[in-house]
Amino acid sequence: MIGIHPVHRRLAELQLIAERRGGYDQLTVREQMDLHHCLQFNAKLVRRLDELKQLSFIAHQAGDESWQYEICRQIDELEAKMI
């Protein structure tokens, strides 16, 4: 499943608006603020998912199934919010 978070939809919308208007500098101040907020949120989301996936690998390598299960549960919860 590929999840698309509402923030990703807004990023796509802002991209299309900027494209139609001739560039990001043509976005309104509010749209530029939205873009900045969405980019920050996306960076945090990607960083958190990457951290959890790396921890899951470490737990797997360490043979700690309960720790890996807990990490995978957190990944699943985070990905479920992306629908």
N, CA and C atoms as an extended XYZ file, in Angstrom:
249
Properties=species:S:1:pos:R:3:atomname:S:1:resname:S:1:resid:I:1 pbc="F F F"
N         0.837       -1.173        0.000 N   MET     1
C         0.000        0.000        0.000 CA  MET     1
C         0.885        1.241        0.000 C   MET     1
N         0.525        2.201       -0.784 N   ILE     2
C         1.210        3.483       -0.800 CA  ILE     2
C         0.278        4.493       -0.128 C   ILE     2
N         0.751        5.043        0.962 N   GLY     3
C        -0.044        6.015        1.684 CA  GLY     3
C         0.261        7.416        1.206 C   GLY     3
N        -0.781        8.214        1.127 N   ILE     4
C        -0.599        9.618        0.772 CA  ILE     4
C        -1.209       10.448        1.888 C   ILE     4
N        -0.339       11.042        2.653 N   HIS     5
C        -0.759       11.880        3.768 CA  HIS     5
C        -1.381       13.165        3.216 C   HIS     5
N        -2.341       13.753        3.929 N   PRO     6
C        -2.932       15.019        3.483 CA  PRO     6
C        -1.884       16.107        3.209 C   PRO     6
N        -0.782       16.078        3.933 N   VAL     7
C         0.286       17.052        3.687 CA  VAL     7
C         0.887       16.842        2.297 C   VAL     7
N         1.008       15.586        1.879 N   HIS     8
C         1.550       15.315        0.548 CA  HIS     8
C         0.588       15.787       -0.541 C   HIS     8
N        -0.702       15.647       -0.274 N   ARG     9
C        -1.689       16.164       -1.230 CA  ARG     9
C        -1.576       17.680       -1.359 C   ARG     9
N        -1.394       18.350       -0.217 N   ARG    10
C        -1.267       19.816       -0.232 CA  ARG    10
C         0.009       20.226       -0.961 C   ARG    10
N         1.101       19.489       -0.762 N   LEU    11
C         2.330       19.788       -1.488 CA  LEU    11
C         2.108       19.681       -3.002 C   LEU    11
N         1.404       18.640       -3.419 N   ALA    12
C         1.122       18.462       -4.848 CA  ALA    12
C         0.267       19.613       -5.369 C   ALA    12
N        -0.719       20.010       -4.569 N   GLU    13
C        -1.589       21.124       -4.968 CA  GLU    13
C        -0.784       22.417       -5.115 C   GLU    13
N         0.068       22.696       -4.147 N   LEU    14
C         0.883       23.911       -4.207 CA  LEU    14
C         1.845       23.883       -5.386 C   LEU    14
N         2.376       22.708       -5.706 N   GLN    15
C         3.253       22.571       -6.867 CA  GLN    15
C         2.497       22.924       -8.144 C   GLN    15
N         1.283       22.410       -8.274 N   LEU    16
C         0.493       22.695       -9.479 CA  LEU    16
C         0.133       24.172       -9.568 C   LEU    16
N        -0.204       24.771       -8.442 N   ILE    17
C        -0.517       26.208       -8.421 CA  ILE    17
C         0.704       27.011       -8.865 C   ILE    17
N         1.862       26.686       -8.294 N   ALA    18
C         3.091       27.400       -8.648 CA  ALA    18
C         3.423       27.214      -10.129 C   ALA    18
N         3.232       26.010      -10.614 N   GLU    19
C         3.513       25.724      -12.021 CA  GLU    19
C         2.620       26.559      -12.936 C   GLU    19
N         1.333       26.616      -12.605 N   ARG    20
C         0.390       27.399      -13.412 CA  ARG    20
C         0.703       28.889      -13.390 C   ARG    20
N         1.195       29.373      -12.257 N   ARG    21
C         1.461       30.806      -12.105 CA  ARG    21
C         2.853       31.209      -12.573 C   ARG    21
N         3.705       30.251      -12.845 N   GLY    22
C         5.028       30.590      -13.353 CA  GLY    22
C         6.147       30.514      -12.343 C   GLY    22
N         5.926       29.891      -11.213 N   GLY    23
C         7.014       29.694      -10.257 CA  GLY    23
C         6.560       29.839       -8.822 C   GLY    23
N         7.417       29.361       -7.932 N   TYR    24
C         7.085       29.416       -6.503 CA  TYR    24
C         7.007       30.844       -5.993 C   TYR    24
N         7.742       31.745       -6.624 N   ASP    25
C         7.704       33.137       -6.193 CA  ASP    25
C         6.364       33.800       -6.509 C   ASP    25
N         5.527       33.115       -7.267 N   GLN    26
C         4.200       33.644       -7.591 CA  GLN    26
C         3.121       33.180       -6.607 C   GLN    26
N         3.490       32.341       -5.658 N   LEU    27
C         2.538       31.903       -4.636 CA  LEU    27
C         2.257       33.063       -3.686 C   LEU    27
N         1.058       33.082       -3.146 N   THR    28
C         0.730       34.094       -2.146 CA  THR    28
C         1.532       33.828       -0.876 C   THR    28
N         1.562       34.803        0.002 N   VAL    29
C         2.278       34.630        1.272 CA  VAL    29
C         1.691       33.444        2.029 C   VAL    29
N         0.381       33.318        2.049 N   ARG    30
C        -0.268       32.196        2.740 CA  ARG    30
C         0.131       30.862        2.115 C   ARG    30
N         0.156       30.811        0.794 N   GLU    31
C         0.551       29.575        0.106 CA  GLU    31
C         2.017       29.237        0.385 C   GLU    31
N         2.872       30.257        0.449 N   GLN    32
C         4.275       30.025        0.775 CA  GLN    32
C         4.426       29.515        2.203 C   GLN    32
N         3.611       30.034        3.114 N   MET    33
C         3.630       29.547        4.493 CA  MET    33
C         3.165       28.097        4.550 C   MET    33
N         2.103       27.770        3.792 N   ASP    34
C         1.620       26.384        3.711 CA  ASP    34
C         2.718       25.465        3.176 C   ASP    34
N         3.392       25.917        2.136 N   LEU    35
C         4.463       25.125        1.534 CA  LEU    35
C         5.564       24.860        2.560 C   LEU    35
N         5.974       25.880        3.276 N   HIS    36
C         7.009       25.733        4.295 CA  HIS    36
C         6.559       24.751        5.375 C   HIS    36
N         5.335       24.899        5.842 N   HIS    37
C         4.803       24.000        6.878 CA  HIS    37
C         4.772       22.553        6.371 C   HIS    37
N         4.304       22.348        5.166 N   CYS    38
C         4.219       20.997        4.597 CA  CYS    38
C         5.609       20.377        4.438 C   CYS    38
N         6.568       21.167        4.000 N   LEU    39
C         7.924       20.648        3.842 CA  LEU    39
C         8.529       20.269        5.186 C   LEU    39
N         8.283       21.074        6.211 N   GLN    40
C         8.773       20.748        7.547 CA  GLN    40
C         8.135       19.466        8.060 C   GLN    40
N         6.814       19.349        7.918 N   PHE    41
C         6.108       18.154        8.365 CA  PHE    41
C         6.625       16.923        7.641 C   PHE    41
N         6.807       17.038        6.321 N   ASN    42
C         7.285       15.917        5.525 CA  ASN    42
C         8.682       15.485        5.983 C   ASN    42
N         9.549       16.437        6.230 N   ALA    43
C        10.905       16.110        6.681 CA  ALA    43
C        10.871       15.357        8.008 C   ALA    43
N        10.025       15.793        8.932 N   LYS    44
C         9.909       15.115       10.225 CA  LYS    44
C         9.348       13.706       10.063 C   LYS    44
N         8.356       13.558        9.195 N   LEU    45
C         7.750       12.254        8.951 CA  LEU    45
C         8.768       11.280        8.353 C   LEU    45
N         9.483       11.724        7.345 N   VAL    46
C        10.484       10.876        6.698 CA  VAL    46
C        11.582       10.508        7.689 C   VAL    46
N        12.054       11.484        8.457 N   ARG    47
C        13.104       11.212        9.438 CA  ARG    47
C        12.641       10.183       10.464 C   ARG    47
N        11.400       10.319       10.961 N   ARG    48
C        10.885        9.384       11.968 CA  ARG    48
C        10.755        7.970       11.397 C   ARG    48
N        10.210        7.858       10.186 N   LEU    49
C        10.093        6.536        9.562 CA  LEU    49
C        11.464        5.907        9.340 C   LEU    49
N        12.417        6.693        8.880 N   ASP    50
C        13.773        6.171        8.677 CA  ASP    50
C        14.385        5.707        9.988 C   ASP    50
N        14.205        6.499       11.047 N   GLU    51
C        14.732        6.108       12.356 CA  GLU    51
C        14.141        4.778       12.814 C   GLU    51
N        12.820        4.649       12.694 N   LEU    52
C        12.157        3.420       13.134 CA  LEU    52
C        12.600        2.217       12.313 C   LEU    52
N        12.750        2.396       11.020 N   LYS    53
C        13.176        1.278       10.170 CA  LYS    53
C        14.612        0.866       10.469 C   LYS    53
N        15.459        1.829       10.778 N   GLN    54
C        16.827        1.495       11.168 CA  GLN    54
C        16.841        0.765       12.503 C   GLN    54
N        16.032        1.224       13.445 N   LEU    55
C        15.939        0.543       14.734 CA  LEU    55
C        15.406       -0.873       14.578 C   LEU    55
N        14.446       -1.038       13.689 N   SER    56
C        13.894       -2.369       13.441 CA  SER    56
C        14.981       -3.310       12.928 C   SER    56
N        15.816       -2.809       12.046 N   PHE    57
C        16.918       -3.625       11.528 CA  PHE    57
C        17.899       -3.989       12.648 C   PHE    57
N        18.198       -3.024       13.496 N   ILE    58
C        19.102       -3.276       14.620 CA  ILE    58
C        18.503       -4.332       15.557 C   ILE    58
N        17.205       -4.197       15.840 N   ALA    59
C        16.533       -5.178       16.698 CA  ALA    59
C        16.581       -6.567       16.062 C   ALA    59
N        16.383       -6.619       14.754 N   HIS    60
C        16.455       -7.895       14.030 CA  HIS    60
C        17.848       -8.494       14.146 C   HIS    60
N        18.864       -7.665       13.911 N   GLN    61
C        20.248       -8.146       13.988 CA  GLN    61
C        20.586       -8.627       15.396 C   GLN    61
N        19.999       -7.959       16.398 N   ALA    62
C        20.263       -8.332       17.788 CA  ALA    62
C        19.443       -9.545       18.222 C   ALA    62
N        18.491       -9.941       17.390 N   GLY    63
C        17.637      -11.081       17.720 CA  GLY    63
C        16.592      -10.772       18.784 C   GLY    63
N        16.296       -9.489       18.965 N   ASP    64
C        15.320       -9.069       19.982 CA  ASP    64
C        13.944       -8.920       19.324 C   ASP    64
N        13.199      -10.010       19.294 N   GLU    65
C        11.912      -10.033       18.594 CA  GLU    65
C        10.878       -9.110       19.228 C   GLU    65
N        10.845       -9.023       20.545 N   SER    66
C         9.839       -8.167       21.189 CA  SER    66
C        10.112       -6.692       20.888 C   SER    66
N        11.396       -6.312       20.884 N   TRP    67
C        11.744       -4.931       20.547 CA  TRP    67
C        11.394       -4.653       19.085 C   TRP    67
N        11.718       -5.570       18.203 N   GLN    68
C        11.405       -5.395       16.794 CA  GLN    68
C         9.893       -5.316       16.579 C   GLN    68
N         9.146       -6.141       17.287 N   TYR    69
C         7.689       -6.106       17.174 CA  TYR    69
C         7.158       -4.729       17.576 C   TYR    69
N         7.669       -4.195       18.676 N   GLU    70
C         7.223       -2.877       19.142 CA  GLU    70
C         7.551       -1.791       18.116 C   GLU    70
N         8.732       -1.859       17.553 N   ILE    71
C         9.124       -0.877       16.537 CA  ILE    71
C         8.229       -1.000       15.303 C   ILE    71
N         7.970       -2.224       14.863 N   CYS    72
C         7.102       -2.442       13.699 CA  CYS    72
C         5.683       -1.951       13.967 C   CYS    72
N         5.218       -2.095       15.210 N   ARG    73
C         3.902       -1.578       15.576 CA  ARG    73
C         3.876       -0.050       15.414 C   ARG    73
N         4.950        0.607       15.828 N   GLN    74
C         5.029        2.060       15.690 CA  GLN    74
C         5.068        2.483       14.220 C   GLN    74
N         5.789        1.722       13.417 N   ILE    75
C         5.840        1.993       11.977 CA  ILE    75
C         4.440        1.841       11.379 C   ILE    75
N         3.751        0.761       11.734 N   ASP    76
C         2.401        0.520       11.222 CA  ASP    76
C         1.452        1.654       11.610 C   ASP    76
N         1.543        2.105       12.851 N   GLU    77
C         0.688        3.208       13.306 CA  GLU    77
C         0.957        4.479       12.505 C   GLU    77
N         2.227        4.771       12.285 N   LEU    78
C         2.593        5.963       11.546 CA  LEU    78
C         2.131        5.871       10.096 C   LEU    78
N         2.329        4.724        9.481 N   GLU    79
C         1.919        4.538        8.087 CA  GLU    79
C         0.402        4.532        7.941 C   GLU    79
N        -0.326        4.071        8.956 N   ALA    80
C        -1.786        4.066        8.898 CA  ALA    80
C        -2.348        5.481        8.844 C   ALA    80
N        -1.629        6.426        9.394 N   LYS    81
C        -2.066        7.827        9.388 CA  LYS    81
C        -1.841        8.473        8.019 C   LYS    81
N        -1.190        7.767        7.124 N   MET    82
C        -0.841        8.339        5.821 CA  MET    82
C        -1.903        8.072        4.752 C   MET    82
N        -2.995        7.509        5.154 N   ILE    83
C        -4.037        7.179        4.168 CA  ILE    83
C        -4.943        8.370        3.965 C   ILE    83
